[in-house]
Amino acid sequence: MTKEEKHLWYDFLKDYPIRFTRQKILGKYIADFYCAKAKIVVELDGSQHFMEEGLRHDEARTTFLEQYGIAVLRITNAEITNNFSVVCQYIDIKVKQSLSQPS
């Protein structure tokens, strides 16, 4: 895990009341973090994700996951570093929104 992934995992997701797993295999992709109950993937994006090849790969992964009703939250490493509490609030809101939707 990158330092940003470790920060998010150990300082928020590991003890989050709704279970997240890390490095979850979903089809041919590996999600950084996955919450099965809320059907949410959290992806942390470093600089390689903003290059042409990275953007194409991310788009294909998002399309694949969305076909299974999984929402993808993309968060930059810079957001983790500079706005950690806001990122945690954002994830919490998205999980709660997802759980409040009828099945």
Secondary structure, 3 states (H helix, E strand, C coil): CCHHHHHHHHHCHHHCCCCCEEEEEECCEEEEEEECCCCEEEEEECHHHHCHHHHHHHHHHHHHHHCCCCEEEEEEHHHHHHCHHHHHHHHHHHHHHHHHCCC
